[in-house]
Amino acid sequence: MLTFIQHYLPEIFIIVFGLIIFLQFLYYFALFARFTFHKSKKIKDYHQDPVSIVITAKDEAHHLLKSLPVLLNQQYNNYEVVIVNDNSADETKQIILEYKTKYPHLKLVDLNSSVTTIKGKKFPLSLGIKSASHEIILLTDADCVPSSPYWLQNMAKHFIDRTEIVLGYGSYEKKSGFLNLLIHFDALHTAIQYFSYSLAKMSYMGAGRNLAYTKTLFLKQKGFASHNHIKYGDDDIFIGRAATKKNCDIEYFKETYTISRPKSSFKRWFEEKRGHAVSQRFYHKKQRFLLACYNLLITLFYLFFLLSIVFNWHNSMLLIVVMSMFFFKTAVQYAIFGLSAAKLSEKGVIPYILLFDIIFAVLNPFIYLASVFSKNK
């Protein structure tokens, strides 16, 4: 048996390589194509129900100066902006109070020296949501600027029938440099996944920078009580537990993006990725399994591609087969990701799809190991 395996090892590597590509195509066509070729339905007879925009701010004075003018001038009839000042040491509170004199629909929740064991923004966010006057809660961050004055109305219009959750897209400022391109690709890649899973009735997360749900749903889930001990998870863990097959909708119209300030260093970006990887162990088993398999397949694809090349180097026919399989899979990926990138105004990353796919094939195992270490710690 061992001799048989050794004799046919080159062919075995090609077969495994082909199986990996087949499994990746299942993700591309059965899942991701749902978003790539999705067409938004026009929503008729929507009445502008009151909305509360909730934001937490900790030492965000310089960001609020940029985001508040857009947030407070949305084209919407009845809404409020609730900002939780989370023990800020800068001029965050003063700036909020200054804007409040001009904009009466701005509400300040001042969290000052409150003792809590809850890390991250879950505690102040919970206070903000509970202090909100309206049923529809729209979340974003202090450093996020809506892409237009129509952000609010396009997110809120989905709250009809059974909809209790709306997932939006959070992009980043476009700057020069490789890290900025990497962050944009990561945001695109993540959005393709959570939009596609939602369309497949398996919602597992949303981007907290652009996310809406009802206050009733939040209270029904008892807020973040079941995962308050985790720093992250206010967007992904909560949505994974609150979403059903019928209560979740998506919005990706260009005027509904939020634009955030990107991480300034690879270390900070990697730390954020590690945190979200820790959160994944609280996902439902099905989504956790599918996401883990997808990340594993990315790494295995390039591993078995290299093995197939090395072990068939002197067989030109099999080498052509391997290269053809590689380019065919890459072409399909470019089509799916490229069309999605165009849909989300991320055309700048299209030429680098293959490069970033290779980078994540290397990074994913390290992100996973870092999350396991953090989990054990």
Beta strands, then each sheet from edge to edge (+ up, - down):
strand 1: 51-57
strand 2: 79-86
strand 3: 106-111
strand 4: 136-139
strand 5: 145-146
strand 6: 165-167
strand 7: 170-172
strand 8: 211-214
strand 9: 248-250
strand 10: 258-260
sheet 1: 3+ 2+ 1+ 4+ 8- 6+ 9+
sheet 2: 5+ 10- 7-
end
